[in-house]
Amino acid sequence: MSKLDDLLVKYTADLEALDEKVDAKFLHAVAKACGPAIYRKDAALVAASDKKELERVRTNFLIKKLGLKDTPKLDEGIDAVKKRYNKRAKSRVVFYYLLAKHFKKRAAIMG
């Protein structure tokens, strides 16, 4: 198994623990969209209590990657995902997967 495959198993387990029906192709696309950051311990996690980090998620992922408009709905979506994914160490891939699903932006990731 490759390092990516090992991580995908971990991400799948996190999502299944949330009673999420996992779309393996979509999860793989989200992991690829995150790039090499998923292999660096600090960058692989979302610091959900850090306002600057959440602003980066908002700007770089929701607005730039998913193409969403800058509205208060973005913060509502982030809050909803934070509440649902209440694990202390939040994987960036799982967090982004849930955000993309929340905003119904699968096509923006899948291309």
N, C-alpha and C positions, 0 to 999 in steps of 0.2 A: 504494500500500500504506500502511496505517496504521502507526503506531509499534508497536502491539500485534502486527500481522501480521509486522513485521520481527523482533520479539523471538521470536515463535513459530517462525520459520524458524531462528533461532539455537538455541533450545531443542531443536528437532527434530534439528538437526545434532549437538548434544551427546549426546542420547539415542541416536541412530543410531551414534555413535562407540562407544557402550557395547554395541552389538549389541542394542539394545532395539527391539522392534517398537512404534512410536509410535501411540498412539490419539489422533488429533488433537482429537477432542471432549473427551476427558479432559484433555489437555494445556491446552486452552483454558480449561476449568473450573478447573484448578489455578491458572493465571495470573490469572484473574478473582478467585479466592479470596485471592490475595496482595494484591490491591488496588493502589493507586497506588505502593506500595513498589517495584514492579518497574521503575519509571521513574527511580528515584533510585539512582545508581551504588552507593553504600555499602549501602543497604538491599536492593538487588537480589541481593546476594551473601550467602552463609552463611559466616561465619568459623568454619570447622570446628575450628580449633585453640583457640578461645575458649570456655572452660567456661561462661561466662555466656550466650553466644550459643546454645550447645547446650541449655542449660537453658530458654531462651526457646522454642526449637524444640520441645522436649519438652512444655512447659506449654501454649504457645499453639497449636501446631499438632496435636501428637499427642493431647493430652488434651482440649483445648477444641474444636478443629475436628473431629478424627476420632472423638472420644468414647472413646478408649482408657483403660483403667485404668492408674494409676500403679504400674507394676511394673518390675523390672529388665529385662524384655523390651524396654522402650522404648529403653534404652541399647544393648542388643544390636542392635536395628534401626538405630539411628543409626550405630553402629560399622560395621555391614554396608554401609550406604549410603555412608559415608565411604570405606571401602575400595574399593568398586566404582566410585564417582565420584571418582577420585583426581586430578582436574584441580585445579590450584592455585586458580583463581578458580571457586568453586562457585556456580552460579546457584541462587537460592532456589527458583525454579519447578521446575527439574530435580530439585533435592534433595527438595522436597516431593512431586513426582510419584513419585520412586523410593520414598520413605517410604510413601506411600499404597498403592502397589502391594505393597510388602513386607508391609504389615500387612493387605492385602486389604480396603481401606476405600474403594474407588472410589465406592461409593454415598454415602458421607459427603460427598464432593466434588461429585458429580453432582446430588445433591439428590433 
